[in-house]
Amino acid sequence: MDSLITQPIVQYGFLGLSAVLLGIVVWLIKRLLRVLEGNTRIIAASTEASKEQTRMIADLLRLSRSLHDKIISRPCIALKED
């Protein structure tokens, strides 16, 4: 007799707990997706910054080589070998 009364209570309690846990899992997945979206934006911005820096370094290297060639072409600075 006692199990007939407590059995539905236990089943409904388990059902309620399962619903709460399912809600928590869904909430965590939504939060994870927002975090991943934010990470994706940050990685994209970082990649773009790296590409811009690479372009700037290449320009500076070209400018440095050009300046080196101009300085070496001056007769008073050019190194003479004996």
Order of alpha helices (4+ residues) and beta strands (2+ residues): alpha
